[in-house]
Structure formats: C-alpha cells, structure tokens
C-alpha cells in the first residue's frame, strides 16, 4: 500500500500528557520543522527538559516514556516511605 505524502489533519495538533499526581505535564508540538517534547513542572509550567525529534511517532513515544518514568518516581517514593515506616516498627 502506498503512503500518501499528504498530512493527516491532526498531525499538527499539540498533544499533552499529565502525570497521575498532576505535578508534571509533557507536551508534543511541531517546532522548527521538528517535533518538540517539553516536560513542564506544574503549576508554574517551568521547563524541566526539552528535546527535538525528526518524526512525530518518536516524539510521542518519548513523551509517553517521560510520563511513565515520572509516574514510577512517585510510586517508588511511596514504597520507600512505607519501607522506612516498617523499619521503625522493629
């Protein structure tokens, strides 16, 4: 099947993801003929990291990786606190 050179209507849309705790936001947007992935710390939207990719699918994949890592960070912090509380009981 041939691939059309025409863009889909949603290719230029900005895609946003938020962490479960709503303390970070990851945004994928088209910038300077590349796809930009930006991680913001909420609520002031301070930029934590920004990276550029030549293809949209790579940028979307990286954005999802960032969200997964940020959500895991929260879980590990909670596990660490639970372990330290268990250690205090002995």
FIDREN-735532 format. One record per atom (N, C-alpha, C, CB): residue in one letter; y, z, x. Coordinates in steps of 0.05 Angstrom, whole numbers, padded with zeros to 5 digits, always signed. Atoms other than C-alpha are relative to their C-alpha. Glycine has a CB too. Layout:
// residues N
aYZX;...
***
This chain:
// residues 90
x-00024+00000+00017;x+00000+00000+00000;x+00025+00000+00018;x+00000+00024-00019;x-00024+00002-00016;x+00067-00020+00028;x+00020+00023-00008;x+00013-00027-00004;x-00020-00020+00005;x+00121+00032+00035;x+00027-00013-00003;x+00000+00021+00023;x-00026+00012+00005;x+00188+00014+00006;x+00021+00012+00019;x+00008+00005-00029;x-00021-00010-00018;x+00249+00020+00051;x+00022+00015-00016;x+00013-00023+00015;x-00020-00014+00017;x+00288+00049-00008;x-00005+00030-00001;x+00000-00012-00028;x+00002-00029+00001;x+00302+00123-00010;x-00006+00009-00029;x+00025+00014+00010;x+00004-00012+00026;x+00278+00166-00067;x+00026+00014-00008;x-00023+00020-00001;x-00025-00011+00009;x+00334+00194-00110;x+00005+00029+00009;x+00002-00001-00030;x-00003-00028-00007;x+00321+00266-00088;x-00001+00005+00031;x-00022+00016-00013;x+00002-00003-00029;x+00318+00252-00013;x+00024+00014+00013;x-00003-00026+00013;x-00024-00012-00011;x+00390+00275-00001;x+00007+00027-00012;x+00023-00019-00004;x-00005-00026+00012;x+00385+00338-00042;x-00004+00022+00020;x-00018+00005-00025;x+00003-00023-00017;x+00395+00404-00007;x-00022+00017-00012;x+00027+00017+00002;x+00022-00017+00009;x+00332+00447-00011;x+00005+00028+00011;x-00028-00011+00009;x-00004-00028-00008;x+00338+00523-00009;x-00024+00017-00006;x+00025+00012-00013;x+00021-00019+00004;x+00286+00577+00000;x+00011+00028+00006;x-00025-00007+00019;x-00009-00027-00005;x+00296+00652-00004;x-00025+00017+00006;x+00015+00012-00024;x+00022-00018-00005;x+00253+00708+00024;x-00005+00017-00024;x+00006+00018+00025;x+00007-00017+00022;x+00218+00756-00023;x+00020+00022-00004;x-00028+00012+00004;x-00020-00021+00002;x+00269+00810-00007;x+00028-00010-00005;x-00001+00016+00026;x-00026+00012+00004;x+00327+00762-00016;x+00020+00007+00021;x+00011+00007-00028;x-00019-00007-00022;x+00356+00781+00052;x+00004-00023+00019;x-00011+00024+00015;x-00004+00024-00015;x+00349+00712+00083;x-00003-00025-00018;x-00020-00002+00024;x+00001+00025+00015;x+00359+00641+00058;x-00004-00023+00021;x+00025-00006-00017;x+00005+00023-00018;x+00332+00577+00091;x+00008-00025-00016;x-00030-00001+00010;x-00011+00023+00013;x+00367+00512+00075;x-00007-00025+00016;x+00030+00002-00004;x+00006+00026-00012;x+00346+00439+00089;x+00021-00019-00011;x-00029-00009-00004;x-00020+00019+00009;x+00402+00388+00087;x+00002-00023+00019;x+00028+00014-00003;x-00003+00024-00017;x+00419+00319+00114;x+00027+00002+00014;x-00002-00026-00018;x-00024-00002-00016;x+00469+00322+00171;x-00002-00018+00024;x+00004+00030+00009;x-00002+00017-00024;x+00490+00272+00224;x-00025-00017+00004;x+00005+00017+00024;x+00024+00018-00001;x+00432+00224+00208;x-00025+00015+00008;x+00005-00022+00020;x+00025-00016-00005;x+00382+00281+00219;x-00002+00020-00023;x+00002+00015+00027;x+00005-00021+00019;x+00352+00336+00176;x+00005+00027+00013;x-00028-00001-00012;x-00008-00026-00012;x+00382+00405+00189;x-00014+00022-00015;x+00030+00003-00001;x+00011-00024+00011;x+00344+00470+00178;x+00017+00023+00009;x-00030+00004+00008;x-00017-00022-00007;x+00390+00530+00175;x-00010+00025-00013;x+00029-00005-00009;x+00009-00026+00011;x+00369+00603+00167;x+00025+00017-00001;x-00022+00013+00018;x-00023-00018+00005;x+00423+00648+00137;x-00009+00028-00005;x+00017-00011-00023;x+00004-00028+00007;x+00425+00723+00135;x+00018+00007-00024;x+00004+00020+00024;x-00016-00007+00024;x+00448+00746+00066;x+00009+00029+00001;x-00016-00005-00025;x-00016+00014+00020;x+00494+00769+00035;x+00023-00016+00011;x+00010+00020-00020;x-00024+00013-00011;x+00548+00742+00082;x-00006-00029+00010;x+00012+00016+00022;x+00009+00026-00009;x+00508+00678+00099;x+00007-00006+00029;x+00013-00021-00018;x-00003+00004-00029;x+00514+00688+00174;x-00023-00017+00010;x+00002+00027+00015;x+00021+00018-00011;x+00476+00633+00211;x-00016+00015+00021;x+00012-00026+00011;x+00018-00012-00020;x+00415+00661+00248;x-00011-00021+00019;x-00023+00015-00015;x+00011+00022-00016;x+00385+00596+00272;x+00005-00027-00015;x-00031+00005+00006;x-00004+00026+00011;x+00396+00522+00262;x-00014-00020+00018;x+00031-00007-00003;x+00015+00019-00015;x+00352+00464+00283;x+00000-00027-00015;x-00029+00009+00005;x-00001+00027+00011;x+00350+00388+00272;x-00026-00015+00004;x+00024-00015+00012;x+00025+00015-00001;x+00292+00342+00257;x+00005-00029-00009;x-00022+00013-00018;x-00005+00028+00007;x+00288+00266+00252;x-00012-00008-00027;x-00012-00018+00021;x+00013+00006+00025;x+00244+00267+00190;x+00001+00023-00020;x-00030-00008+00004;x-00003-00020+00021;x+00252+00304+00124;x-00024+00018-00002;x+00006-00013-00027;x+00024-00016+00004;x+00180+00326+00119;x-00004+00021+00022;x-00025-00018-00001;x+00002-00019-00022;x+00183+00360+00187;x+00020+00023-00005;x+00006-00014+00027;x-00020-00020+00006;x+00246+00397+00167;x-00009+00019-00023;x+00027-00012-00008;x+00010-00016+00022;x+00215+00420+00101;x-00023+00018+00009;x-00009-00018-00023;x+00022-00015-00010;x+00152+00443+00137;x+00010+00024+00017;x-00019-00017+00017;x-00012-00021-00017;x+00194+00483+00188;x+00014+00021-00017;x+00019-00012+00020;x-00013-00019+00018;x+00235+00515+00132;x-00021+00018-00013;x+00016-00016-00022;x+00021-00016+00012;x+00171+00538+00098;x-00012+00019+00020;x-00021-00018-00013;x+00010-00017-00022;x+00146+00565+00165;x+00019+00024+00004;x-00003-00015+00026;x-00020-00022-00003;x+00211+00606+00172;x-00003+00020-00023;x+00028-00012+00001;x+00003-00019+00023;x+00203+00635+00102;x-00025+00016+00003;x+00000-00016-00027;x+00026-00015-00003;x+00130+00653+00115;x+00003+00022+00022;x-00022-00020+00008;x-00004-00019-00021;x+00149+00687+00181;x+00018+00023-00008;x+00011-00014+00025;x-00018-00021+00008;x+00207+00725+00151;x-00013+00018-00021;x+00025-00012-00012;x+00015-00016+00019;x+00163+00749+00093;x-00021+00017+00014;x-00012-00017-00022;x+00020-00015-00015;x+00109+00771+00142;x+00013+00023+00015;x-00015-00018+00020;x-00015-00021-00014;x+00161+00811+00181;x+00003+00024-00017;x+00027-00011+00010;x-00003-00023+00019;x+00175+00854+00120;x-00026+00014-00004;x+00012-00010-00026;x+00026-00012+00005;x+00101+00865+00107;x-00009+00017+00024;x-00021-00021-00006;x+00008-00014-00024;x+00089+00886+00180;x+00016+00026+00003;x+00003-00017+00025;x-00016-00024-00002;x+00147+00935+00178;x-00010+00021-00020;x+00030-00007-00007;x+00010-00018+00020;x+00119+00966+00114;x-00027+00012+00010;x-00004-00013-00027;x+00026-00009-00010;x+00049+00971+00146;x+00004+00020+00022;x-00017-00023+00010;x-00006-00018-00022;x+00079+01004+00208;x+00010+00026-00010;x+00021-00013+00018;x-00010-00025+00011;x+00115+01056+00166;x-00023+00015-00013;x+00022-00006-00021;x+00023-00013+00012;x+00051+01070+00127;x-00018+00013+00021;x-00016-00020-00018;x+00017-00011-00021;x+00012+01080+00191;x+00013+00024+00013;x-00005-00022+00022;x-00013-00023-00013;x+00064+01127+00221;x-00001+00024-00019;x+00030-00007+00006;x+00002-00023+00019;x+00062+01169+00157;x-00029+00011+00001;x+00006-00010-00029;x+00027-00009-00002;x-00014+01171+00163;x-00005+00017+00025;x-00020-00023-00001;x+00003-00014-00025;x-00009+01194+00235;x+00013+00028-00002;x+00013-00016+00022;x-00013-00026+00003;x+00038+01250+00214;x-00018+00021-00014;x+00027-00003-00015;x+00018-00018+00016;x-00016+01279+00168;x-00020+00015+00018;x-00014-00016-00021;x+00020-00013-00017;x-00061+01297+00227;x+00011+00020+00018;x-00015-00021+00016;
***
